Amino acid sequence: FSQTNSKAFTAKTSCVRRRYREFVWLRRQLQKNAGLVPVPELPGKSAFFVGSTDEFIERRRRGLQRFLEK
């Protein structure tokens, strides 16, 4: 979710859904242009997660959120 108070946008709140592979692409692009600045790691993409699917999705969502914040 994204919020803004800019007058350039009519909608003050928006929601965008992204697939994991789009975060992989973003990280690669950042690495190409980062120079000496370290680019944070993405959360793992494990096919052998033990637990519920909802648990896995929430854990990955939190990891991707931390990636974006860093």
Secondary structure, 3 states (H helix, E strand, C coil): CEECCCCCCCCCEECCCCCHHHHHHHHHHHHHHHCCCCCCCCCCCCCCCCCCHHHHHHHHHHHHHHHHHC
